[in-house]
Every structure is written in structure tokens, then in C-alpha cells.
Amino acid sequence: MEKKWDDLAAKQAREYKKTALKLEGLMIKLGQFLSTRADIMPKSFLAELEGLTDRVPAVPWEKARRVIEEEWNTDYSTILQRVSAEPAASASIGDVYKGWLHNGDAVAIKVQRPGIESIIRTDFKAMRIVIWLAKQFTSIGKQMDLVSLYHEMTKVIGDELNFKKELANGVSFSERFSQTDGVEVPFYHSDYTTHRVLVMEWIEGAKITDQPFLERHNINPKKLASRILNLFIQQLLNEGMFHADPHSGNILLKSDGTIVLIDFGMVGMISQKDADAVQQAVEGIIFEDYEQVVKALESMKFLLPHADKELLAEIIERLVVFYKSNEWKNGDSLLMEQLLNDMQDIVRKQPIQLPTEFAFFGRAISIFTGVIYSIYTEADLIEMARPTVLNWVKSRNEDESFSDSAFEYIRRYFQPLLSYPIKIQEVLDEPRRYRRMQQENDRKALALQDLVTKRRDTAFLTAIPLLTLHAGVWFAEWWIAAGAAFLVLLGGLRYRGLSNKILNERNHI
């Protein structure tokens, strides 16, 4: 069964990859996103899509050369001493060639794929149709401002098509991490960068998820995963810019363990107010203060005023306990089934929304989480983040009196220990919860069976006037046909209503 599942996942990935390479644009970008999700996607699926991050079929060199010379308005040899015949990497927006300036410096030359701007614009038009359909016919339109999301998406991805914008972002990140040990950002050559050609320092390195490279250079995966987590925590939980596309192709690793960040075409911004709220949410999870998590979500406008905050706090707690138990790695567990049911029920009934400004923020978190699990499959994100969160607490309490800050620090650090008796009680209560769930499922199953029986009887009773209708038409007895047609209509409506009830009940069960 496991082999069949892996084969099916690999087949689906191959089909998607084939379609994405044909259509290009946003389809490749979505494939890049899926290829990073080692935490939720099977290995066979990831293996098939991995090449979408940096090994998309390249455009012919002559076309790339034409773009370079059009942008530089001169023969490429006046600036480059030589250039590699084949690209070192090729992705959704452009191909990267290794070249050498006349002073001998090695550079990476990113050349925009001819016609990609037109493809992306066409994808945006298609996305507008999808968004209109979603607004009209799905619940997503009620939980998200899809129009604002569309504008945010066109802005962020549209900026990715302008390499001068990427250069400015790269310079900003270079200054930001200039004093961070073990992190490097390439130097950008602004004199040679245009709208469609980007030139930066060439840095030798392997993809961050290259396990043979890690083994060859004795790099500890657990420590590397922790470093990556803290690197992105600095971006995502502090005011300013964050890398919105941190897939494995955009994070390189040098032989000495230095992390190299590249490709700043897709970036997002987070305000100080939102950064404070995100920190509050993370602290609440680390210190098991789930009411604080709900308050933070409310501050970030994920919740509308009439949300059931107690219920949400309980679900978040169960979600964290579920994560810590490692049950999520076992897809057929009873705990997972209960949790998914609860989450679906909350999404349906609770006034939860996704603010537009957090769309790319959530995407970035999702991608780098997948990268961390690709590096170290046993990663515990909560425990890995704990030291950083403790530093936040201490720094925020620096202005308070020593006794108050010390008390707060000790209270929050040891609070998880105080919750162990409650957790023991929860474990003892689990058989009772299971019995209650089974009783509820039995009740729903009986109700479903009753509906099925009624539908069968209705179908049988509808068949009689249907035959009478045909007989009336055949013998030209129109009064008989009209009466029979009315009965057929009533029976059909009742049959349809029962069918809808059955469908809804089955989905609920």
C-alpha cells in the first residue's frame, strides 16, 4: 500500500511538472512552492518537482544573448571577458549564467526569460477569473478580501520581473546581515544591472538541502536547521523586509557552513505593529498561553469581534499538543481525524479571515518550514525557537524593575511545567472522549440510513406517476398526463431535497 501511494504521488507530480513546464509562469512558481513542503508532501512527490526551483529547461543561449545585448545596448563582450555556454541555474523568471568581468571577477548573470512578462500577465488575467468565481460561489470569498489579495500578488510578483527592484532589495538585505556571523549576501553590480539583466558576485555553494554535501563537509543538519530557523525568525518577526520566496534554490551553503541568501525579487514587508503581534503569538505558543495567541490573532485582524475566543484558544492548544506528540506524522491516527474535523468546523462557523498583508508572510513561513524539515526531519520548531523567544522576553523587560522582570521571566519559563497535571487528566479523559465521538458517529450513521431509506421510497413512489405520465401521453389522455406530471415534479423535488440532505450529512460525518 505504501508503494502504491508513493507511485501515485510521483505520477501526480510528473503530470503537474509536465503541465507547469508547458505553461510556465505562475504554474512553475506554484510547483516550486509544493516542492519545498517536505513536512506534508511524500518524498516521491518532492523528488519529481525538485528541479522546478533551479533546473527548468533553459532558453537557447542566442535568445539570452539577445536580451543581454538589448539591455546593455552593446555587444556582451565589451563588459564580459567570457561567459559559460550553459546556464548554471534556470527557474521560472530567468536563467543564471556564470561569467567573468575583464578584471577577472566571477559574476552571476541573471537573464530574464524572453516573453515571461507576457506569460505572467496572462496568468494574472486567468487569476482574476478564478478570484471572481471564488468570490461568487465559495466561502473563501467571505473569509478573504480576494481583490486586495490579487493586487498584492500582482505587486509582489510584478516587482520580481523588474531586476532593478531586485538589486535594491539585495543591497538592503546585504546591509541588514552585514554584521551577522555565518550569513552572506552577494555583492551586486549596479552599473551592469538593468530591467531584464542582473549582475552580482558569483558565490560557490550547494543547495541548503543537499544532504551529500552536508555529509561531505561534516555539517550538522540539526544545528543547520536551527540556524536557518533563527535567520528567518529575525526577518519574519521584526519590522521591515522579509524574503518571501525562501525555497532551497534561493538558500546556498558554502563548504565552511556559511549560509548564502540569494534572489530577492520576491520580498514582503511587515510593520512594527504586526511584528509585535506575531511575537506575542509565538510567545503564547512557546509558553503555552493560548489566550495570548488568540489576542495576537485578533490584533492582526485574523478574527472578527464576535469570534468564540475560548473555543479558538482550546483548538490552538490541541493543535500544539498534537504537533508535540508527533502524531501528525501518522496520517491515520484518531487524534488527527478529530483535530481535522474540529478545524473544518471552525473554518465553517467561526468568523476567521486571512488579512491580505499576511498572504505572502504565510507563504514564506510555509516554505522555510518545509526547507527546515528537508534538512532535519526530526526538527521540533517550538523547542528550536524557545531560546530566541526567551531573549525577546528578557529584552522587553529590561526597562522594568528587576523583581518584576525576574518574576515574569520565571513564571513564563516554568509555566509549561505547571500544566503537566492538566495534560495527565486529558490523557485519562481520552477514552471518554472517544466513546462520545463514537456515539455521535453512530447517531449520524442512523440518521443517514434513515434518509437513504426515505430517498429509496420516494424514488419508488415517483416511478409510479412517471409510468402513468407516459401512459397518458401515449393514449392522449392529457388530464391523466398533467396530474401525473405534477406528482412526478413533487416527487423529484422531494428526492432532490433528500439527496442534498444525505450529501450534507455524509460530509459532516
N, C-alpha and C positions, 0 to 999 in steps of 0.2 A: 504494500500500500504506500509506503514511504517513497519507494522508487517511482511508482505511478504518479504520485503527487509532484515529485521533482521533475519528472519528464513533462508533465502538463505545464508546470510553471515555466520551464525552459522553452517549451513550444510557444507559449503565450508571449514570452519575452522576445523570441525570434520574430514572431509576427509583428509585434509592436516596433521593433528595431527596423524591420524592413519598411514598414509604413513611414516611420519617422525620417529615415534617410531619403525616402522618396519625396516627402512633403517639406522637410527641413523646418527652419524657423522655430516656432513655439513647440512643435512636436518633439524636436530634439531636446529642447530645454526641459520639457516635462520628463523625457526619458532620463536625462541627467539627474533630475531630482529623484526619480524612482531608483536609479542605480546606486544611490547613497544610503538607502534605507535598509541597512543590514539588521536593524532592530526589528523590522516587521516583515521583510521580504525573504523568501527562501534563497539559499546560496546559488542554486541553479539559475534563478531569475536574475540575480545580481551579476553573475558571470557573463550572461548573454548581453546585458546592457552596459557593462563596464566601459566599453570602448567609446560610448557616446560622449564621455567627458573630454577626451582629447585625441580620439582616433577615428573621427568621421572622415569618409573619403574626401581627400583634398581636391581643390580645383586645380586644373593644369597650371604649371609654372608660368606659361606665357600669359595667361589671364591675370595671374597675381602680379607679374612684372608690369603689365599694362596699367594696373591700378597704382602701383608704386610710382611709375614714371608720370602718370597723370597728376598724382598728388604732389610730387616733388617738382614737376614741370621741367624735368631734365632726365638724362639717362642715369639709371641707378648706379652705374659705375663711377660717377663723379663723387658720390658720397660713400659707397661701399667698395672696399678692396675686392671682396668676393662674398658669395652667398651660397648656402647649401642648395643642392639640386632638389632635395625633397624636404617638405616641412617637418619640423621636429614634433609638432602637435597640430591637430586640426579639430575644431569644435564647431558649435552652432553659428557663431558670428564671424570667425576669421581663422586663418591659418597662420602658424608661427614658424618663421624660418630663422636659422642661425646665420648670422653674417659677421663680417669684420670691417670695422672702420679703417681708414687709411693710416691711423695712428696705431693700429694693431689691436684695439679693444674689441672683445667679442660682444655682440649685441643680439638681442631677440627682436625680430621684426614681425609685428603682428599686422597682417594684411586682411582687410575686410573682404568677405566673400562677395564677388560680383553678383548683384541682384538681390542680396539678402535683405536690404532695406525694403524693397518692394514686397518680398515674401512676408516679412514681419507685419507690414502694413495690411496686407491681405488677411493675415491671421487675426489681426485686431478687428477687422470688419466682421469676420466669422464669429469672433468672440462677442461682438455686440449683439449678434442674433441669438447666441446661446444665453447671454445675460437677459435679453428680453424674454425669452422662453422661460428661464428660471424665475424671473420676477412674476410672470403671469400664472405659471402652473405649478410652482413648488413652494415649499415652506421656507426655502433658503432666502427667497426674496424678502420675506418678512423679518428674517433674523440678521440680514446684512444689507448695507447700502451698496448694492451691486454697481450702481452707476459711479459712485465715488471710487469703488474698488477698481473699476475699469479705467478711470482716469489715473489712478495711482499706478496701475500696471503699465499703461501706455507711457507714463512719465519715466518710471524706473527702467523699463526695458528700452524705451526710446533713447534714454541717455546712454545706454550701452552701445548704441550704434554710432555715437559720437566719441571718437578716440581722444579728442582734446579734453572732453569731460573726464574720461578715464585717467588721463595724465594728471589732471588737477586732483582727483581723488587719490591717486597713487602717491603724489607728493605729500598730501595731507596725512595719509597713513604712515608714510616714511618718517615724518616729523613726530607723529604720535608714539611710534615704537622705537625711536632712535635710542632711548635710554633703557630699553627692555632687553635683558640678557637672553641670549638664545633665540631671538626673533629678528628676522631680517626682511627688508622690503627693497626690491631692486631700485637702482638709480634710473631716472627717466631722462631721456634726451629730448628736451622740449624743442630744440632747433629743427629736429627732423620729424616731429610728430605733427600729423595733420588730421583732418576729419576721418580719414579712412586708413591711415597708416600710423602705427605706434612703434616707437623705438625705445628700448630700455636695456639696461645692463643684463648680460647673459649670466645666469647662475646655474651651476651644475647641481642637480639634485634629483631624487626619486620621488614618486608619488608617496604621500604620507601613509597610504595603506599597503605599500609594497612590503609584504611580510618577509620574503627572502632578503631584501635589503636590510631590514631591521636585524635579522639573524646574522647576516654577514658582518655587520658593523657593531654587533653586541649592544643594540639599543633596546632598553627595557620597554615592552609595549604598555605595561601598566603605568609607568612613570610618564611615558609619552602621551598617553590618553589623558592623564591628569593635567599635563602642561597645556594640551590643546583645549581642554575644558576651561581652565583658568584664563587662557588667552582670549577666548570668546566671551567669557563672563565679563571681562573688562570692557568689551565692546557693547554687549547687549544690555548690561545693567548700569551703564553710565551714560551721561548726556553726550550726544554727538553722533558721529557717523559709525555705522557698523557694516561689515562685509555681508551682503545679502545673498551671496552665491558661494558659500564656503565648501564646495564639493572637493573630493580628493584630488582632482586635476588642478585645483587652484591653491593647494597647500603642498609645498615641496619639502623634502627633508634632505639636509646635507649629511655627509658621512660622519661629521662630528656631532650630529644631533640637533643642529640649528634648524629651526622652523622658518621656512620662507613663504611669505604670503604674496600671491600674485593675482592679477586680473581684478581690478577694482571698477569694472564697468557697471556692475550692479551693486549699488550701495543703498542703505536706508538711513533714516535719521530718527533719533529718539530724543524727546525733550527731557529736561531735568525733572519735571513733574511726573512724567511717565516712568522715568528711570527710578525715581524714589518709590513709586508704587510697585514696580517689578521687584525691587529689592525687598520691599515689605512682604510680597507674596512668597519669594524664595525663603526669606527668614521664617515665615509662618510654616512652610513645609519642613524646613530643617529642624525647627524647634517644636513641631507638632502643635502649632497654634493655628487651627484651621479657621477660626473666626477671623483672624487677621488676614488669612488668604482671601476669604470672601470679601472683606472690606477693601483689600487691594484691587480685586477684580471689579468691585463697584466703582472705585476711584478711576480705574482705566476704562470705565463705561462698557464693560462686558455684561453688566447686569442692569436691568431696568428697575425702578424703585420698588415695584410690587413683587420682586422675586422672593421665594421662600429661602431665606439665608441659612436657617438652621438645617434644612434638608440638603442644601448645597455643601455646607460645611461637613455634614456626615458623609456625603458621597466623595468629597475630596479626601477625607480621612481614609475611607475604604479603598480609594484608588492608590493612595500612598502605601497603605498596608499591603495591598495586592502587589504593588511593584516590589516592595522589600521582600516579599515572600518568594519571589522568582516564579510564582505561578503563571505569570504571563508568558513564560517560555513553553508552557504546556497548554496548547490551544484548546484541549477538550476538557479542561478542568471545570468543575461545578462552580467554583468561585468566579472564574472568568465569565461563565454564562450568566450568573446572577448580576455581575457588575455591568456587563454589556446591556442587559435588559434595563437596569436602572439608568444607565447613561442615555439609552434611547428614549426612555420615558421622560427624562429631564429635558432633553433637547426638544421633545414634542410639546411639553407642557409648560416649562419654565421660560420666563422672558429673558432669554440669553441672546446676545448679539455679538458679532465679531466686528469691532471698530476697524474701519478701513486702514488706519495708520498702522495697525498691527498685522496686516496681511503678510508683508514681506519679513517682518520681525519673526512671526511664527514659522515662516518658510525657512529662515536662516537657522532657527533653533532646531527645526526638524532635520535639516541637512547635516549640521555639525554633530547632532546626536547620533545619526547614522554613521558618520565618519568615526566617532569615538568607539562605537560598537564594532566597527570593522577592524580597528586597531587592537582592541582588547574586549573580547566578547563577554568577559565576566565583570565589566565595569559597573560600579554602583555610583550613579551620578550624584545621589544625595550625600553619600559619605565623602565623595571626592570634592564636593563643593563646600562641605562643612567648614574647613579651615578659613576659606575666603569669607564666608558669611560671618564667622566669629570676629574676623578683623573688622568687618563693617560695623558690627555691634560695638566693639571697643572704640573705634574711631568716632562713632556718633555720640558716644557717652563721654568723650574727652572733656567736654565743656561742663559736665555735671559734677556734683560733688563726688569725692572718691567713694563714700559709703553707698550712695545711690547707684553709681555705675557698677560698683563691685557686686551689689545685691542683684541688680538686673542681669549682669553677666552670669552670675552663679545660678540664678533662678532659671534662666532660659537654657543654659547649658545642661542642667540636671533635670529639667522638666520631663524629657523623654523617659527617664528612669521612673518617675512618679506614675507614669501611665501604664507600666507593666501589669499591675494588678487588674486594671481595666481590660487589658488585652487578654489576660488569662481567662477572665469572665466571658469575654467574647468568644474565645475558643470553646468554653464549656457550653455556651448558648448555641453553637453552630448546629448540633443535631436538632434542636427545637426549631431553628430557622428552616432547616432542610425539610422537616416534616410539614411545616406551614406552607412552604413553597410547593411541596408535592400535593398537599390537599388543594391548594389553589389551582394547580395544573389539572388535577382530576376534575374539579368543578368546571373548569373551562372546557375540558375534553367532553364532558357530558353535555354541556350547552351546545358545543359544536356538533355533536352527534344528533342532538335534537333538531338543530337547524337543517342538517343534511337530510334527516327523515322527512321534515316538512317540505323541503325542496323536492324530494322524490315524489311525495304525494301530490304536490302542486303540479309537477310535470305530468303525472298520470291523468289528473283531472283536467288539465289543459288539453291533453291529447284528444279527449272525447269531443269537446266542441270543435276542435280543429278538423276532425273527421266529418262532423256534421256540416261544417262550413264547406268542405269540398263537395259533400253530397248535395247541399243546397244549390251550389253553383252549377253542378252537373245537371240537376233536374230543373234548373231555372226557377227554383223556389227562393226568391230573393229575401222574403221576410225571414225564412229559416237561416239563410246565409248571413243576414245582418245581425240577427241575435247571436249566432254562433261566433261571428267576428268580435262582437262586444265581449263575450265570455273569454275568447282567446286573448284579447287585449288585457283584460283584468288579470287573467292567469299569468300572462307574460310579465306584467308589471310586478306581480307578487313574486314570481320566480326570480326576476332580476333583483328585487329587494332582498330576498333571502340569500341569493348568491353573493351580493355585496356584504351582507352581514357575516356570511361564512368566511369570506376573504378577510374582512377586518378582524374577526375573532381569531382566525388562524394566524394572521400576522402578529396579533397581540400575544397569543400563546407562544 
